[in-house]
Amino acid sequence: MTKRIKRIGVMTSGGDSPGMNAAIRAVVRACAYYRVECLGFMQGFQGMIEGDYIELNARSVRNVINLGGTFLKTARSKEFLTEEGREKAASHLKKANVDAMILIGGDGTFRGGQVFSKEHNIPVIGVPATIDNDIFGTHYTIGYDTALNTVIDAVDKIRDTASSHNRLFFVEVMGRDAGFIALNSGIGAGAEEILIPEEDLGLDRLLNSLERSRRSGKTSSIVIVSEGDKIGKNVFELAAYVKENLPYYDAKVTVLGHVQRGGRPTCFDRVLASRLCVKAVELALDGQRDIMVGMMNNEVQAIELEKALKAKPTINKDLLRISDILSV
Ligand code: F6P
């Protein structure tokens, strides 16, 4: 028989993403609704290792749904990668009578959680939150939509100056080794070219396309470059290479960087966080363990953590074709 869940722990881990506060709020409020206690662990796995937690009730999460970042803080804990670190975390959780943990984060968080659950028999439920959208088993991760909107907002501004000066801009966006942010923001921002790690279009094609653009009468252009792009050059080398081969281009570089991780979450991310986290609590109460909740075709579904970690979500390459058509 599965043990009755009376106390749930929650934490945020890995790179922060907008909507993490909305996610914590949903966990805490769902716990209050179902009359179970909730503890918030500070700085992800590190707070579990140090026994650093706070008691959370429905009122502790007032006025946080609209805030970027995470009030529980986050970290990428090196100590949790060790058996001793996980041992310390387990002993703190047991002392605090935590019956299940809800882990809000990305694949690194889930990997740690899976090992931990196996070693110490503490159920974990993962909630995907990362701006990269690189988790299998969900069409959307919490924070991705906000990051996309941040990128297109920034690129719209860059477009103003690019067109005033007749310039070419290379804009580097985050995503680690996945091109979701680049591909979708590239289309949303009307970019000339989109360079992503999943598809090596080659340098010649880039030069040809830029040359064609100029001949067709375009006076300024924007190229979105994913940070994980494998074209063999970083964004600065890429701009230099284009300048060298197409000297009429006045090429500039903007690296958007961590600005993509901040800001008020969009409505989409708040609703996503709310739906995923209510389900995460319900599944924990139902005695489920070592799963991740995800949003597939607008339905909240659960998938085994092991499955979610084994595969990578695939990018929709048809979007590259759309981008090609629209940048004629
Ligand atoms: O995973 C989220 C992310 O923002 C990636 O897009 C990026 O590569 C990485 O984190 C940056 O990590 P850090 O904030 O540790 O530099």
py3Dmol code that shows the C-alpha trace and the ligand (Angstrom):
import py3Dmol

protein = """\
ATOM      1  CA  MET A   1       0.000   0.000   0.000  1.00  0.00           C
ATOM      2  CA  THR A   2       1.324   3.479  -0.822  1.00  0.00           C
ATOM      3  CA  LYS A   3       2.017   5.777   2.104  1.00  0.00           C
ATOM      4  CA  ARG A   4      -0.434   8.657   2.617  1.00  0.00           C
ATOM      5  CA  ILE A   5       1.187  11.913   1.522  1.00  0.00           C
ATOM      6  CA  LYS A   6       0.945  14.534   4.262  1.00  0.00           C
ATOM      7  CA  ARG A   7       3.803  16.845   3.416  1.00  0.00           C
ATOM      8  CA  ILE A   8       5.151  17.884   0.022  1.00  0.00           C
ATOM      9  CA  GLY A   9       8.417  19.677  -0.662  1.00  0.00           C
ATOM     10  CA  VAL A  10       8.961  21.989  -3.630  1.00  0.00           C
ATOM     11  CA  MET A  11      12.081  23.548  -5.110  1.00  0.00           C
ATOM     12  CA  THR A  12      13.331  25.272  -8.260  1.00  0.00           C
ATOM     13  CA  SER A  13      16.638  24.248  -9.774  1.00  0.00           C
ATOM     14  CA  GLY A  14      18.914  24.929 -12.755  1.00  0.00           C
ATOM     15  CA  GLY A  15      18.647  28.114 -14.818  1.00  0.00           C
ATOM     16  CA  ASP A  16      15.715  30.222 -13.650  1.00  0.00           C
ATOM     17  CA  SER A  17      12.841  30.800 -16.044  1.00  0.00           C
ATOM     18  CA  PRO A  18       9.907  33.218 -15.994  1.00  0.00           C
ATOM     19  CA  GLY A  19       6.889  31.450 -14.543  1.00  0.00           C
ATOM     20  CA  MET A  20       8.767  29.577 -11.825  1.00  0.00           C
ATOM     21  CA  ASN A  21       7.051  31.723  -9.185  1.00  0.00           C
ATOM     22  CA  ALA A  22       3.672  30.976 -10.734  1.00  0.00           C
ATOM     23  CA  ALA A  23       4.625  27.287 -10.569  1.00  0.00           C
ATOM     24  CA  ILE A  24       5.597  27.429  -6.878  1.00  0.00           C
ATOM     25  CA  ARG A  25       2.371  29.307  -6.156  1.00  0.00           C
ATOM     26  CA  ALA A  26       0.320  26.604  -7.862  1.00  0.00           C
ATOM     27  CA  VAL A  27       2.055  23.837  -5.895  1.00  0.00           C
ATOM     28  CA  VAL A  28       1.527  25.673  -2.596  1.00  0.00           C
ATOM     29  CA  ARG A  29      -2.107  26.559  -3.300  1.00  0.00           C
ATOM     30  CA  ALA A  30      -2.932  23.045  -4.493  1.00  0.00           C
ATOM     31  CA  CYS A  31      -1.384  21.666  -1.294  1.00  0.00           C
ATOM     32  CA  ALA A  32      -3.507  24.087   0.746  1.00  0.00           C
ATOM     33  CA  TYR A  33      -6.622  23.083  -1.220  1.00  0.00           C
ATOM     34  CA  TYR A  34      -5.999  19.383  -0.569  1.00  0.00           C
ATOM     35  CA  ARG A  35      -4.963  20.088   3.025  1.00  0.00           C
ATOM     36  CA  VAL A  36      -1.408  18.852   2.892  1.00  0.00           C
ATOM     37  CA  GLU A  37       1.577  20.746   4.211  1.00  0.00           C
ATOM     38  CA  CYS A  38       4.127  22.299   1.905  1.00  0.00           C
ATOM     39  CA  LEU A  39       7.803  23.125   2.461  1.00  0.00           C
ATOM     40  CA  GLY A  40       9.837  25.241   0.057  1.00  0.00           C
ATOM     41  CA  PHE A  41      13.507  24.297  -0.272  1.00  0.00           C
ATOM     42  CA  MET A  42      15.883  27.170  -1.019  1.00  0.00           C
ATOM     43  CA  GLN A  43      18.325  27.112  -3.943  1.00  0.00           C
ATOM     44  CA  GLY A  44      17.206  23.808  -5.365  1.00  0.00           C
ATOM     45  CA  PHE A  45      19.147  20.700  -4.365  1.00  0.00           C
ATOM     46  CA  GLN A  46      21.498  22.844  -2.277  1.00  0.00           C
ATOM     47  CA  GLY A  47      18.672  23.710   0.135  1.00  0.00           C
ATOM     48  CA  MET A  48      17.837  20.016   0.437  1.00  0.00           C
ATOM     49  CA  ILE A  49      21.490  19.249   1.260  1.00  0.00           C
ATOM     50  CA  GLU A  50      21.639  22.012   3.874  1.00  0.00           C
ATOM     51  CA  GLY A  51      18.144  21.518   5.290  1.00  0.00           C
ATOM     52  CA  ASP A  52      17.360  25.097   4.273  1.00  0.00           C
ATOM     53  CA  TYR A  53      13.601  25.307   3.871  1.00  0.00           C
ATOM     54  CA  ILE A  54      10.608  27.439   4.730  1.00  0.00           C
ATOM     55  CA  GLU A  55       7.025  26.522   5.534  1.00  0.00           C
ATOM     56  CA  LEU A  56       4.653  27.733   2.861  1.00  0.00           C
ATOM     57  CA  ASN A  57       0.925  28.329   3.091  1.00  0.00           C
ATOM     58  CA  ALA A  58      -1.613  29.778   0.685  1.00  0.00           C
ATOM     59  CA  ARG A  59      -0.827  33.326   1.815  1.00  0.00           C
ATOM     60  CA  SER A  60       2.955  32.908   1.452  1.00  0.00           C
ATOM     61  CA  VAL A  61       2.532  32.984  -2.304  1.00  0.00           C
ATOM     62  CA  ARG A  62       0.396  36.091  -2.612  1.00  0.00           C
ATOM     63  CA  ASN A  63       1.491  38.519  -5.341  1.00  0.00           C
ATOM     64  CA  VAL A  64       4.086  36.255  -6.913  1.00  0.00           C
ATOM     65  CA  ILE A  65       2.249  34.976 -10.000  1.00  0.00           C
ATOM     66  CA  ASN A  66       3.421  38.030 -11.967  1.00  0.00           C
ATOM     67  CA  LEU A  67       7.075  37.986 -10.904  1.00  0.00           C
ATOM     68  CA  GLY A  68      10.043  36.730 -12.919  1.00  0.00           C
ATOM     69  CA  GLY A  69      12.833  34.721 -11.273  1.00  0.00           C
ATOM     70  CA  THR A  70      12.111  32.411  -8.359  1.00  0.00           C
ATOM     71  CA  PHE A  71      11.639  33.476  -4.761  1.00  0.00           C
ATOM     72  CA  LEU A  72      12.910  30.060  -3.631  1.00  0.00           C
ATOM     73  CA  LYS A  73      16.135  30.897  -5.553  1.00  0.00           C
ATOM     74  CA  THR A  74      17.905  28.385  -7.720  1.00  0.00           C
ATOM     75  CA  ALA A  75      21.335  26.847  -8.204  1.00  0.00           C
ATOM     76  CA  ARG A  76      23.184  24.168 -10.122  1.00  0.00           C
ATOM     77  CA  SER A  77      24.425  22.159  -7.131  1.00  0.00           C
ATOM     78  CA  LYS A  78      27.706  20.300  -7.663  1.00  0.00           C
ATOM     79  CA  GLU A  79      27.428  18.639  -4.269  1.00  0.00           C
ATOM     80  CA  PHE A  80      24.193  16.908  -5.244  1.00  0.00           C
ATOM     81  CA  LEU A  81      26.126  15.078  -7.954  1.00  0.00           C
ATOM     82  CA  THR A  82      27.911  13.180  -5.177  1.00  0.00           C
ATOM     83  CA  GLU A  83      26.474  10.297  -3.163  1.00  0.00           C
ATOM     84  CA  GLU A  84      27.352  12.079   0.076  1.00  0.00           C
ATOM     85  CA  GLY A  85      25.457  15.188  -1.038  1.00  0.00           C
ATOM     86  CA  ARG A  86      22.356  13.184  -1.861  1.00  0.00           C
ATOM     87  CA  GLU A  87      22.669  11.291   1.423  1.00  0.00           C
ATOM     88  CA  LYS A  88      22.645  14.578   3.361  1.00  0.00           C
ATOM     89  CA  ALA A  89      19.620  15.766   1.359  1.00  0.00           C
ATOM     90  CA  ALA A  90      17.723  12.541   2.090  1.00  0.00           C
ATOM     91  CA  SER A  91      18.405  12.752   5.802  1.00  0.00           C
ATOM     92  CA  HIS A  92      17.092  16.353   5.921  1.00  0.00           C
ATOM     93  CA  LEU A  93      13.971  15.419   3.999  1.00  0.00           C
ATOM     94  CA  LYS A  94      13.318  12.456   6.280  1.00  0.00           C
ATOM     95  CA  LYS A  95      13.836  14.592   9.378  1.00  0.00           C
ATOM     96  CA  ALA A  96      11.403  17.164   7.968  1.00  0.00           C
ATOM     97  CA  ASN A  97       8.879  14.375   7.186  1.00  0.00           C
ATOM     98  CA  VAL A  98       8.706  15.208   3.500  1.00  0.00           C
ATOM     99  CA  ASP A  99       6.761  12.468   1.706  1.00  0.00           C
ATOM    100  CA  ALA A 100       7.312  13.633  -1.884  1.00  0.00           C
ATOM    101  CA  MET A 101       9.274  16.322  -3.722  1.00  0.00           C
ATOM    102  CA  ILE A 102       8.113  18.439  -6.647  1.00  0.00           C
ATOM    103  CA  LEU A 103      11.121  19.486  -8.706  1.00  0.00           C
ATOM    104  CA  ILE A 104      10.673  22.500 -10.970  1.00  0.00           C
ATOM    105  CA  GLY A 105      13.505  22.723 -13.500  1.00  0.00           C
ATOM    106  CA  GLY A 106      15.113  21.247 -16.595  1.00  0.00           C
ATOM    107  CA  ASP A 107      16.744  17.967 -17.555  1.00  0.00           C
ATOM    108  CA  GLY A 108      19.692  18.368 -15.125  1.00  0.00           C
ATOM    109  CA  THR A 109      17.175  18.729 -12.296  1.00  0.00           C
ATOM    110  CA  PHE A 110      15.256  15.642 -13.402  1.00  0.00           C
ATOM    111  CA  ARG A 111      18.407  13.572 -13.782  1.00  0.00           C
ATOM    112  CA  GLY A 112      19.443  14.440 -10.207  1.00  0.00           C
ATOM    113  CA  GLY A 113      15.919  13.775  -8.964  1.00  0.00           C
ATOM    114  CA  GLN A 114      15.708  10.391 -10.610  1.00  0.00           C
ATOM    115  CA  VAL A 115      18.954   9.120  -9.062  1.00  0.00           C
ATOM    116  CA  PHE A 116      17.935  10.549  -5.699  1.00  0.00           C
ATOM    117  CA  SER A 117      14.536   8.890  -5.730  1.00  0.00           C
ATOM    118  CA  LYS A 118      16.052   5.490  -6.595  1.00  0.00           C
ATOM    119  CA  GLU A 119      18.747   5.738  -3.915  1.00  0.00           C
ATOM    120  CA  HIS A 120      16.549   7.022  -1.102  1.00  0.00           C
ATOM    121  CA  ASN A 121      13.036   5.936  -1.982  1.00  0.00           C
ATOM    122  CA  ILE A 122      11.625   9.460  -1.887  1.00  0.00           C
ATOM    123  CA  PRO A 123       9.049  10.049  -4.663  1.00  0.00           C
ATOM    124  CA  VAL A 124       9.785  12.907  -7.034  1.00  0.00           C
ATOM    125  CA  ILE A 125       7.597  14.606  -9.616  1.00  0.00           C
ATOM    126  CA  GLY A 126       9.203  16.829 -12.249  1.00  0.00           C
ATOM    127  CA  VAL A 127       7.718  20.020 -13.670  1.00  0.00           C
ATOM    128  CA  PRO A 128       9.520  21.228 -16.829  1.00  0.00           C
ATOM    129  CA  ALA A 129      10.708  24.824 -16.507  1.00  0.00           C
ATOM    130  CA  THR A 130      13.449  26.194 -18.743  1.00  0.00           C
ATOM    131  CA  ILE A 131      13.538  28.852 -21.410  1.00  0.00           C
ATOM    132  CA  ASP A 132      15.178  26.330 -23.784  1.00  0.00           C
ATOM    133  CA  ASN A 133      12.039  24.188 -24.382  1.00  0.00           C
ATOM    134  CA  ASP A 134      14.341  21.182 -24.725  1.00  0.00           C
ATOM    135  CA  ILE A 135      12.444  18.595 -22.676  1.00  0.00           C
ATOM    136  CA  PHE A 136      10.860  15.506 -24.193  1.00  0.00           C
ATOM    137  CA  GLY A 137       7.280  14.799 -23.097  1.00  0.00           C
ATOM    138  CA  THR A 138       5.976  18.351 -23.194  1.00  0.00           C
ATOM    139  CA  HIS A 139       5.317  20.667 -26.091  1.00  0.00           C
ATOM    140  CA  TYR A 140       6.080  23.652 -23.869  1.00  0.00           C
ATOM    141  CA  THR A 141       8.321  24.280 -20.889  1.00  0.00           C
ATOM    142  CA  ILE A 142       7.572  27.042 -18.382  1.00  0.00           C
ATOM    143  CA  GLY A 143       9.428  30.217 -19.361  1.00  0.00           C
ATOM    144  CA  TYR A 144       9.886  29.458 -23.044  1.00  0.00           C
ATOM    145  CA  ASP A 145       6.997  31.618 -24.240  1.00  0.00           C
ATOM    146  CA  THR A 146       8.153  34.574 -22.136  1.00  0.00           C
ATOM    147  CA  ALA A 147      11.709  34.215 -23.452  1.00  0.00           C
ATOM    148  CA  LEU A 148      10.385  34.186 -27.038  1.00  0.00           C
ATOM    149  CA  ASN A 149       8.491  37.388 -26.399  1.00  0.00           C
ATOM    150  CA  THR A 150      11.549  38.976 -24.813  1.00  0.00           C
ATOM    151  CA  VAL A 151      13.585  38.089 -27.890  1.00  0.00           C
ATOM    152  CA  ILE A 152      11.121  39.474 -30.405  1.00  0.00           C
ATOM    153  CA  ASP A 153      10.735  42.626 -28.344  1.00  0.00           C
ATOM    154  CA  ALA A 154      14.518  43.122 -28.449  1.00  0.00           C
ATOM    155  CA  VAL A 155      14.791  42.257 -32.150  1.00  0.00           C
ATOM    156  CA  ASP A 156      11.991  44.699 -33.008  1.00  0.00           C
ATOM    157  CA  LYS A 157      14.145  47.403 -31.421  1.00  0.00           C
ATOM    158  CA  ILE A 158      17.268  46.228 -33.216  1.00  0.00           C
ATOM    159  CA  ARG A 159      15.292  46.368 -36.460  1.00  0.00           C
ATOM    160  CA  ASP A 160      14.691  50.094 -35.933  1.00  0.00           C
ATOM    161  CA  THR A 161      18.378  50.874 -35.753  1.00  0.00           C
ATOM    162  CA  ALA A 162      19.318  48.285 -38.400  1.00  0.00           C
ATOM    163  CA  SER A 163      16.990  49.871 -40.916  1.00  0.00           C
ATOM    164  CA  SER A 164      17.990  53.447 -39.999  1.00  0.00           C
ATOM    165  CA  HIS A 165      21.660  52.636 -40.667  1.00  0.00           C
ATOM    166  CA  ASN A 166      21.201  50.068 -43.452  1.00  0.00           C
ATOM    167  CA  ARG A 167      22.942  47.462 -41.329  1.00  0.00           C
ATOM    168  CA  LEU A 168      23.044  43.724 -40.980  1.00  0.00           C
ATOM    169  CA  PHE A 169      22.625  42.431 -37.419  1.00  0.00           C
ATOM    170  CA  PHE A 170      23.555  39.033 -36.062  1.00  0.00           C
ATOM    171  CA  VAL A 171      21.528  38.442 -32.913  1.00  0.00           C
ATOM    172  CA  GLU A 172      22.612  35.554 -30.705  1.00  0.00           C
ATOM    173  CA  VAL A 173      19.905  33.939 -28.607  1.00  0.00           C
ATOM    174  CA  MET A 174      20.074  31.305 -25.858  1.00  0.00           C
ATOM    175  CA  GLY A 175      18.847  27.722 -26.018  1.00  0.00           C
ATOM    176  CA  ARG A 176      21.969  25.773 -25.070  1.00  0.00           C
ATOM    177  CA  ASP A 177      22.150  23.044 -27.759  1.00  0.00           C
ATOM    178  CA  ALA A 178      18.537  23.380 -28.903  1.00  0.00           C
ATOM    179  CA  GLY A 179      17.224  25.778 -31.539  1.00  0.00           C
ATOM    180  CA  PHE A 180      13.642  26.279 -30.330  1.00  0.00           C
ATOM    181  CA  ILE A 181      14.140  29.867 -29.192  1.00  0.00           C
ATOM    182  CA  ALA A 182      16.041  30.815 -32.358  1.00  0.00           C
ATOM    183  CA  LEU A 183      13.636  29.178 -34.768  1.00  0.00           C
ATOM    184  CA  ASN A 184      10.409  30.521 -33.343  1.00  0.00           C
ATOM    185  CA  SER A 185      11.666  33.976 -32.432  1.00  0.00           C
ATOM    186  CA  GLY A 186      13.305  34.163 -35.865  1.00  0.00           C
ATOM    187  CA  ILE A 187       9.974  33.667 -37.557  1.00  0.00           C
ATOM    188  CA  GLY A 188       8.177  35.944 -35.110  1.00  0.00           C
ATOM    189  CA  ALA A 189      10.724  38.707 -35.615  1.00  0.00           C
ATOM    190  CA  GLY A 190      10.821  38.299 -39.393  1.00  0.00           C
ATOM    191  CA  ALA A 191      14.509  37.371 -39.560  1.00  0.00           C
ATOM    192  CA  GLU A 192      16.347  36.953 -42.837  1.00  0.00           C
ATOM    193  CA  GLU A 193      18.107  33.772 -41.762  1.00  0.00           C
ATOM    194  CA  ILE A 194      17.907  31.527 -38.693  1.00  0.00           C
ATOM    195  CA  LEU A 195      20.887  29.431 -37.662  1.00  0.00           C
ATOM    196  CA  ILE A 196      20.145  26.507 -35.339  1.00  0.00           C
ATOM    197  CA  PRO A 197      22.192  23.552 -34.080  1.00  0.00           C
ATOM    198  CA  GLU A 198      19.761  20.996 -35.520  1.00  0.00           C
ATOM    199  CA  GLU A 199      20.459  22.032 -39.122  1.00  0.00           C
ATOM    200  CA  ASP A 200      23.835  23.040 -40.491  1.00  0.00           C
ATOM    201  CA  LEU A 201      22.960  25.215 -43.458  1.00  0.00           C
ATOM    202  CA  GLY A 202      26.597  26.035 -44.152  1.00  0.00           C
ATOM    203  CA  LEU A 203      28.434  29.304 -44.644  1.00  0.00           C
ATOM    204  CA  ASP A 204      28.006  29.411 -48.422  1.00  0.00           C
ATOM    205  CA  ARG A 205      24.278  29.294 -48.152  1.00  0.00           C
ATOM    206  CA  LEU A 206      24.343  32.162 -45.655  1.00  0.00           C
ATOM    207  CA  LEU A 207      26.491  34.292 -47.967  1.00  0.00           C
ATOM    208  CA  ASN A 208      24.292  33.480 -50.964  1.00  0.00           C
ATOM    209  CA  SER A 209      21.156  34.307 -49.093  1.00  0.00           C
ATOM    210  CA  LEU A 210      22.527  37.648 -47.855  1.00  0.00           C
ATOM    211  CA  GLU A 211      23.718  38.522 -51.310  1.00  0.00           C
ATOM    212  CA  ARG A 212      20.322  37.655 -52.776  1.00  0.00           C
ATOM    213  CA  SER A 213      18.627  39.836 -50.151  1.00  0.00           C
ATOM    214  CA  ARG A 214      20.742  42.793 -51.065  1.00  0.00           C
ATOM    215  CA  ARG A 215      20.108  42.301 -54.777  1.00  0.00           C
ATOM    216  CA  SER A 216      16.377  42.081 -54.133  1.00  0.00           C
ATOM    217  CA  GLY A 217      16.451  45.570 -52.645  1.00  0.00           C
ATOM    218  CA  LYS A 218      16.677  44.893 -48.917  1.00  0.00           C
ATOM    219  CA  THR A 219      18.672  47.551 -47.121  1.00  0.00           C
ATOM    220  CA  SER A 220      18.927  45.941 -43.680  1.00  0.00           C
ATOM    221  CA  SER A 221      18.756  42.396 -42.395  1.00  0.00           C
ATOM    222  CA  ILE A 222      18.561  40.381 -39.209  1.00  0.00           C
ATOM    223  CA  VAL A 223      20.089  36.937 -38.734  1.00  0.00           C
ATOM    224  CA  ILE A 224      19.144  35.031 -35.590  1.00  0.00           C
ATOM    225  CA  VAL A 225      21.893  32.730 -34.369  1.00  0.00           C
ATOM    226  CA  SER A 226      21.254  30.097 -31.727  1.00  0.00           C
ATOM    227  CA  GLU A 227      24.081  29.939 -29.173  1.00  0.00           C
ATOM    228  CA  GLY A 228      24.475  26.208 -29.906  1.00  0.00           C
ATOM    229  CA  ASP A 229      24.682  26.635 -33.682  1.00  0.00           C
ATOM    230  CA  LYS A 230      27.292  24.320 -35.180  1.00  0.00           C
ATOM    231  CA  ILE A 231      28.267  26.307 -38.247  1.00  0.00           C
ATOM    232  CA  GLY A 232      31.847  26.259 -36.901  1.00  0.00           C
ATOM    233  CA  LYS A 233      32.102  29.931 -35.937  1.00  0.00           C
ATOM    234  CA  ASN A 234      30.845  31.915 -32.985  1.00  0.00           C
ATOM    235  CA  VAL A 235      28.588  34.872 -33.685  1.00  0.00           C
ATOM    236  CA  PHE A 236      31.449  37.410 -33.750  1.00  0.00           C
ATOM    237  CA  GLU A 237      33.525  35.262 -36.124  1.00  0.00           C
ATOM    238  CA  LEU A 238      30.451  34.821 -38.247  1.00  0.00           C
ATOM    239  CA  ALA A 239      29.913  38.577 -38.558  1.00  0.00           C
ATOM    240  CA  ALA A 240      33.619  39.051 -39.386  1.00  0.00           C
ATOM    241  CA  TYR A 241      33.443  36.319 -42.018  1.00  0.00           C
ATOM    242  CA  VAL A 242      30.425  37.928 -43.669  1.00  0.00           C
ATOM    243  CA  LYS A 243      32.087  41.365 -43.637  1.00  0.00           C
ATOM    244  CA  GLU A 244      35.162  39.874 -45.253  1.00  0.00           C
ATOM    245  CA  ASN A 245      33.201  38.138 -48.007  1.00  0.00           C
ATOM    246  CA  LEU A 246      30.445  40.696 -48.513  1.00  0.00           C
ATOM    247  CA  PRO A 247      32.248  43.980 -47.769  1.00  0.00           C
ATOM    248  CA  TYR A 248      29.225  46.138 -48.599  1.00  0.00           C
ATOM    249  CA  TYR A 249      27.544  44.860 -45.433  1.00  0.00           C
ATOM    250  CA  ASP A 250      27.972  46.884 -42.242  1.00  0.00           C
ATOM    251  CA  ALA A 251      27.555  43.912 -39.868  1.00  0.00           C
ATOM    252  CA  LYS A 252      26.957  44.256 -36.137  1.00  0.00           C
ATOM    253  CA  VAL A 253      26.463  41.701 -33.358  1.00  0.00           C
ATOM    254  CA  THR A 254      24.078  41.700 -30.393  1.00  0.00           C
ATOM    255  CA  VAL A 255      24.225  38.900 -27.820  1.00  0.00           C
ATOM    256  CA  LEU A 256      20.944  38.954 -25.923  1.00  0.00           C
ATOM    257  CA  GLY A 257      22.218  36.732 -23.094  1.00  0.00           C
ATOM    258  CA  HIS A 258      20.556  36.537 -19.698  1.00  0.00           C
ATOM    259  CA  VAL A 259      17.996  39.228 -20.441  1.00  0.00           C
ATOM    260  CA  GLN A 260      16.079  36.295 -21.975  1.00  0.00           C
ATOM    261  CA  ARG A 261      15.736  34.660 -18.566  1.00  0.00           C
ATOM    262  CA  GLY A 262      14.081  37.572 -16.784  1.00  0.00           C
ATOM    263  CA  GLY A 263      10.870  39.526 -16.843  1.00  0.00           C
ATOM    264  CA  ARG A 264       7.196  39.068 -16.048  1.00  0.00           C
ATOM    265  CA  PRO A 265       5.907  35.744 -17.281  1.00  0.00           C
ATOM    266  CA  THR A 266       3.419  35.867 -20.140  1.00  0.00           C
ATOM    267  CA  CYS A 267      -0.154  34.737 -19.577  1.00  0.00           C
ATOM    268  CA  PHE A 268       0.685  31.539 -21.466  1.00  0.00           C
ATOM    269  CA  ASP A 269       3.491  30.680 -19.029  1.00  0.00           C
ATOM    270  CA  ARG A 270       1.372  31.482 -15.977  1.00  0.00           C
ATOM    271  CA  VAL A 271      -1.459  29.236 -17.163  1.00  0.00           C
ATOM    272  CA  LEU A 272       0.985  26.488 -18.139  1.00  0.00           C
ATOM    273  CA  ALA A 273       2.685  26.656 -14.716  1.00  0.00           C
ATOM    274  CA  SER A 274      -0.689  26.606 -12.948  1.00  0.00           C
ATOM    275  CA  ARG A 275      -2.027  23.620 -14.873  1.00  0.00           C
ATOM    276  CA  LEU A 276       1.162  21.549 -14.639  1.00  0.00           C
ATOM    277  CA  CYS A 277       1.660  22.154 -10.937  1.00  0.00           C
ATOM    278  CA  VAL A 278      -1.897  21.430  -9.827  1.00  0.00           C
ATOM    279  CA  LYS A 279      -1.571  18.121 -11.684  1.00  0.00           C
ATOM    280  CA  ALA A 280       1.853  17.471 -10.124  1.00  0.00           C
ATOM    281  CA  VAL A 281       0.363  17.795  -6.629  1.00  0.00           C
ATOM    282  CA  GLU A 282      -2.634  15.623  -7.531  1.00  0.00           C
ATOM    283  CA  LEU A 283      -0.378  12.898  -8.907  1.00  0.00           C
ATOM    284  CA  ALA A 284       1.850  13.034  -5.820  1.00  0.00           C
ATOM    285  CA  LEU A 285      -1.219  12.641  -3.609  1.00  0.00           C
ATOM    286  CA  ASP A 286      -2.287   9.732  -5.766  1.00  0.00           C
ATOM    287  CA  GLY A 287       0.971   7.965  -4.876  1.00  0.00           C
ATOM    288  CA  GLN A 288       2.597   8.398  -8.289  1.00  0.00           C
ATOM    289  CA  ARG A 289       6.344   8.852  -8.434  1.00  0.00           C
ATOM    290  CA  ASP A 290       9.312   9.449 -10.699  1.00  0.00           C
ATOM    291  CA  ILE A 291       7.261  11.053 -13.415  1.00  0.00           C
ATOM    292  CA  MET A 292       7.205  14.395 -15.165  1.00  0.00           C
ATOM    293  CA  VAL A 293       4.082  16.343 -16.006  1.00  0.00           C
ATOM    294  CA  GLY A 294       3.937  17.876 -19.472  1.00  0.00           C
ATOM    295  CA  MET A 295       1.567  19.685 -21.792  1.00  0.00           C
ATOM    296  CA  MET A 296       0.877  17.676 -24.946  1.00  0.00           C
ATOM    297  CA  ASN A 297      -1.714  19.011 -27.395  1.00  0.00           C
ATOM    298  CA  ASN A 298      -3.167  21.195 -24.670  1.00  0.00           C
ATOM    299  CA  GLU A 299      -3.665  18.217 -22.315  1.00  0.00           C
ATOM    300  CA  VAL A 300      -1.671  17.755 -19.135  1.00  0.00           C
ATOM    301  CA  GLN A 301      -0.037  14.353 -19.282  1.00  0.00           C
ATOM    302  CA  ALA A 302       2.453  12.448 -17.181  1.00  0.00           C
ATOM    303  CA  ILE A 303       5.466  10.591 -18.527  1.00  0.00           C
ATOM    304  CA  GLU A 304       8.066   8.512 -16.669  1.00  0.00           C
ATOM    305  CA  LEU A 305      11.114  10.582 -15.862  1.00  0.00           C
ATOM    306  CA  GLU A 306      13.268   7.897 -17.398  1.00  0.00           C
ATOM    307  CA  LYS A 307      11.468   8.257 -20.743  1.00  0.00           C
ATOM    308  CA  ALA A 308      11.582  12.039 -20.616  1.00  0.00           C
ATOM    309  CA  LEU A 309      15.325  11.902 -20.044  1.00  0.00           C
ATOM    310  CA  LYS A 310      16.089   9.355 -22.738  1.00  0.00           C
ATOM    311  CA  ALA A 311      14.781  11.345 -25.688  1.00  0.00           C
ATOM    312  CA  LYS A 312      15.114  14.870 -27.016  1.00  0.00           C
ATOM    313  CA  PRO A 313      12.185  16.807 -28.446  1.00  0.00           C
ATOM    314  CA  THR A 314      12.427  17.356 -32.189  1.00  0.00           C
ATOM    315  CA  ILE A 315      12.386  20.722 -33.808  1.00  0.00           C
ATOM    316  CA  ASN A 316       9.799  21.381 -36.506  1.00  0.00           C
ATOM    317  CA  LYS A 317      12.034  21.776 -39.538  1.00  0.00           C
ATOM    318  CA  ASP A 318       9.110  22.930 -41.630  1.00  0.00           C
ATOM    319  CA  LEU A 319       9.528  26.236 -39.821  1.00  0.00           C
ATOM    320  CA  LEU A 320      12.846  26.684 -41.647  1.00  0.00           C
ATOM    321  CA  ARG A 321      10.995  26.304 -44.940  1.00  0.00           C
ATOM    322  CA  ILE A 322       8.410  28.862 -43.799  1.00  0.00           C
ATOM    323  CA  SER A 323      11.208  31.227 -42.857  1.00  0.00           C
ATOM    324  CA  ASP A 324      12.804  30.760 -46.283  1.00  0.00           C
ATOM    325  CA  ILE A 325       9.560  31.527 -48.079  1.00  0.00           C
ATOM    326  CA  LEU A 326       8.879  34.592 -45.980  1.00  0.00           C
ATOM    327  CA  SER A 327      12.333  36.097 -46.293  1.00  0.00           C
ATOM    328  CA  VAL A 328      12.167  36.204 -50.084  1.00  0.00           C
TER     329      VAL A 328
END
"""
ligand_1 = """\
16
F6P
O 19.201 26.396 -19.722
C 18.895 27.740 -19.687
C 20.072 28.572 -20.142
O 19.702 29.941 -20.073
C 20.629 28.232 -21.520
O 19.866 28.771 -22.563
C 22.018 28.784 -21.426
O 22.890 28.107 -22.298
C 22.389 28.509 -19.987
O 21.176 28.376 -19.270
C 23.227 29.571 -19.332
O 23.525 29.140 -18.052
P 24.147 30.082 -16.911
O 23.083 31.018 -16.455
O 24.559 29.138 -15.852
O 25.265 30.825 -17.563
"""
view = py3Dmol.view(width=600, height=400)
view.addModel(protein, "pdb")
view.setStyle({"model": 0}, {"cartoon": {"style": "trace"}})
view.addModel(ligand_1, "xyz")
view.setStyle({"model": 1}, {"stick": {}})
view.zoomTo()
view.show()
